[in-house]
Amino acid sequence: MQRLGKNIGSYFGDRIDIHAVLRDIHAAAEAHGWTSEIFYRTNEFELTALRRSPLSTATNRGTPRVYLSSGMHGDEPAGPLAVRQLLQENKWPPHLDLWFCPCLNPIGFTLNQRGNAKGIDLNREYLKPVAAEVVAHIAWFERQPRFDLSLLLHEDWESHGFYLYEHNLDQQPALAETIVASVATVCPVDRSELIEGRPAANGIIRPNFVPNSRPDWPETFYLLEHKTHFSYTLEAPSDFPMSTRVAALVTGVNAALQRIEDRG
């Protein structure tokens, strides 16, 4: 499968009606028993967190807590579409405690731009936030427990295929190879030795987490510092068909969650 060649200098691919997608997301969540909390609201949009409690488990079985997010950048539409498919298919492993922020930047999608209405890249705001969306998101995080895993859904308009970032501060058994192998069945993997200026191997980037190394924290840095030591950012390749990008994210999430469920 070849790149489409649409994205020259920026994202020029398919757009989505984010309000219609979010209506579908919340309808599917309600139909399958998720609870919903609005943690930020304007006249134009709401930011919502979804929650699905696990089925009862045996007393000797752990209940992993997993946080997922999508829609941080308004020029990365595959994420919210993947969220919709995941919720509609409802194939979640039964013994996971799940939190899901399905779209963190709705206004960005209506404007077809990376940042919010003021042009702020929300994924650089998690140390000293100015954007009201991130202030509210951090306040929501502070009310939640620690997570055993976080999965953050993104796209990269420059990439040659799917890749991911793995942060594994406690050296747990890695999920990266399992995720990439699963995604490779539905989407090309970026096999470059250097991705986004970082060393990579078979679609996997394992950067060092140094909190004081940068003043513009992404969501991942906040999570690693305050909420989890195990985090994956999944990057679908924006210059491929939308169906391929969505399949990559859906497959990656399902592979990670099933592996965590199997560990018990």
C-alpha positions in Angstrom: 0.0 0.0 0.0 1.4 3.4 -1.1 1.0 6.8 0.5 -1.7 9.0 -1.1 0.7 11.9 -1.5 -1.9 14.5 -0.3 -0.1 15.9 2.7 2.6 18.3 1.5 3.7 20.6 4.3 0.5 20.0 6.4 -2.5 17.7 6.6 -4.8 17.9 3.5 -6.7 14.7 4.0 -10.3 13.8 4.8 -12.3 15.9 7.3 -15.0 14.8 9.6 -18.2 16.3 11.1 -17.0 16.1 14.7 -20.4 16.9 16.2 -22.0 14.0 14.3 -19.2 11.7 15.3 -19.5 12.7 19.0 -23.2 12.1 18.9 -22.5 8.6 17.6 -19.9 8.1 20.3 -22.1 9.1 23.1 -25.1 7.1 21.8 -22.9 4.0 21.6 -21.5 4.6 25.1 -24.9 5.0 26.6 -26.2 1.9 24.8 -23.4 -0.2 26.3 -23.5 1.1 29.9 -20.8 3.6 30.0 -21.2 6.6 32.3 -20.5 10.1 31.2 -19.1 13.2 32.9 -18.8 16.6 31.3 -15.7 18.3 32.7 -15.7 21.4 30.5 -18.3 23.3 28.5 -18.6 26.3 26.2 -21.3 27.5 23.9 -19.7 25.6 21.1 -18.6 22.3 22.6 -18.3 20.0 25.6 -15.4 17.9 26.9 -16.6 14.6 28.2 -15.0 11.6 30.0 -16.6 8.2 29.7 -16.2 5.4 32.3 -16.9 1.7 32.1 -16.5 -0.3 35.3 -15.4 -3.9 35.0 -17.4 -7.0 35.5 -17.0 -8.5 39.0 -13.7 -10.3 39.3 -12.4 -13.0 41.6 -10.7 -11.7 44.7 -7.3 -13.0 43.6 -7.5 -11.2 40.2 -6.3 -7.7 39.7 -8.5 -5.1 37.9 -6.3 -3.0 35.6 -7.2 0.6 35.2 -6.8 1.9 31.7 -7.0 5.5 30.5 -7.6 6.3 26.8 -7.8 9.6 24.9 -8.2 10.9 21.4 -8.9 14.0 19.4 -6.1 16.1 20.9 -5.3 17.6 17.5 -8.0 18.8 15.1 -6.2 17.6 12.0 -6.1 14.0 13.2 -9.6 12.7 12.4 -8.8 9.0 12.6 -8.8 9.1 16.4 -12.4 10.0 17.0 -13.5 7.7 14.2 -11.6 4.9 15.9 -13.2 5.7 19.2 -16.7 5.5 17.6 -15.9 2.1 16.1 -14.5 0.8 19.4 -17.6 1.9 21.3 -20.0 0.6 18.7 -18.3 -2.8 18.4 -18.2 -3.0 22.2 -15.6 -5.8 22.3 -13.8 -4.5 25.4 -12.1 -7.2 27.6 -14.6 -7.6 30.5 -12.2 -7.3 33.4 -10.7 -3.8 32.7 -11.6 -0.6 34.5 -11.7 1.9 31.6 -11.7 5.7 31.4 -12.0 7.4 27.9 -11.7 11.0 26.8 -13.0 10.6 23.3 -12.2 14.1 21.9 -10.1 16.7 23.7 -10.2 19.4 21.0 -13.6 19.4 19.2 -13.2 23.0 18.0 -10.0 22.1 16.3 -11.9 19.7 14.1 -14.5 22.3 13.1 -11.6 24.6 12.1 -9.5 21.8 10.6 -6.5 22.8 12.5 -4.1 21.3 15.0 -4.7 23.7 17.8 -7.8 25.0 19.6 -9.7 28.2 18.6 -6.8 30.3 19.7 -4.3 28.2 17.8 -2.8 26.7 20.9 -1.4 23.2 20.6 -3.1 21.6 23.5 -0.5 18.8 23.6 2.1 21.2 24.7 0.1 22.6 27.6 0.4 20.0 30.4 3.0 21.6 32.6 1.9 25.2 32.8 -1.5 25.3 31.1 -3.0 28.4 29.7 -5.7 26.8 27.5 -9.0 26.4 29.5 -9.5 22.9 27.9 -6.2 21.6 29.4 -6.8 23.3 32.8 -10.2 21.5 33.0 -8.6 18.2 31.8 -5.9 18.3 34.5 -8.6 19.1 37.1 -10.4 16.0 36.0 -7.3 13.9 36.1 -6.7 15.0 39.7 -10.1 13.5 40.7 -9.1 10.1 39.2 -7.0 7.2 40.6 -3.7 6.1 39.2 -3.9 4.1 36.0 -2.0 0.9 35.1 -1.8 1.9 31.4 -2.6 4.8 29.2 -3.3 4.7 25.4 -3.2 8.0 23.5 -4.5 8.0 19.9 -2.8 10.3 17.4 -1.9 10.6 13.7 1.2 11.8 11.9 0.8 13.3 8.4 4.5 12.8 7.6 4.9 9.2 8.6 5.5 6.3 6.2 3.3 4.0 8.3 2.1 3.3 11.8 4.4 3.7 14.7 4.2 4.2 18.5 5.9 5.7 21.5 6.4 3.5 24.5 7.1 4.8 28.0 7.6 2.0 30.4 9.2 3.5 33.6 8.9 0.3 35.7 10.2 -2.0 33.0 7.0 -4.0 32.8 6.6 -6.7 30.1 6.3 -4.5 27.0 3.2 -4.2 24.8 4.9 -2.5 21.9 5.8 -5.5 19.8 2.4 -7.0 20.3 0.7 -3.8 19.2 2.9 -3.3 16.1 2.5 -7.0 15.0 -1.3 -6.7 15.2 -1.4 -3.4 13.4 0.9 -4.7 10.7 -2.0 -7.0 9.5 -4.2 -4.0 8.6 -1.7 -1.1 8.0 1.8 -0.5 6.9 4.4 0.1 9.7 7.0 2.8 9.5 10.3 0.9 9.6 12.5 4.0 9.4 15.5 4.0 11.7 14.7 7.7 12.6 11.1 8.9 13.2 10.4 12.4 14.4 14.1 12.9 14.9 14.2 9.9 17.4 15.8 6.5 17.0 13.2 3.9 16.1 13.1 0.2 15.5 10.3 -1.6 13.6 7.8 1.2 14.3 8.7 1.5 18.0 10.2 4.6 19.7 11.3 4.3 23.3 12.3 7.8 24.3 13.8 8.6 27.7 11.4 10.4 30.0 13.1 13.4 31.6 10.5 15.7 33.1 12.7 18.7 33.2 13.9 18.4 29.7 11.2 20.4 28.1 8.9 23.3 29.2 6.0 22.2 26.9 4.7 19.0 28.3 2.4 16.8 26.2 -0.4 14.8 27.8 2.0 11.8 28.1 4.4 13.7 30.3 1.6 14.7 32.7 0.4 11.1 32.9 3.9 9.7 33.5 4.6 12.2 36.2 1.3 12.0 38.0 -0.9 9.1 36.9 0.9 6.1 35.3 4.3 4.7 34.5 3.1 2.8 31.5 2.0 4.8 28.4 1.7 4.3 24.7 1.0 6.9 22.0 -0.3 5.3 18.9 0.4 7.2 15.6 -1.6 6.3 12.6 -0.2 7.4 9.2 -2.4 10.3 7.9 -1.3 10.0 4.3 -3.0 6.6 3.9 -6.8 6.0 3.4 -9.0 6.8 6.4 -10.2 3.2 6.7 -6.6 2.1 7.1 -5.8 4.7 9.7 -8.9 3.9 11.7 -8.2 0.2 11.5 -4.6 0.8 12.7 -5.8 2.6 15.9 -8.7 0.2 16.6 -6.4 -2.9 16.1 -3.7 -1.3 18.3 -6.0 -0.5 21.1 -7.7 -4.0 21.0 -4.3 -5.7 21.0 -3.0 -3.7 24.0 -6.2 -4.2 26.1 -6.4 -7.9 25.4 -2.8 -8.3 26.5 -3.4 -6.4 29.7 -6.6 -8.4 30.3 -4.7 -11.7 29.8 -2.1 -10.7 32.4 -4.9 -10.4 35.0 
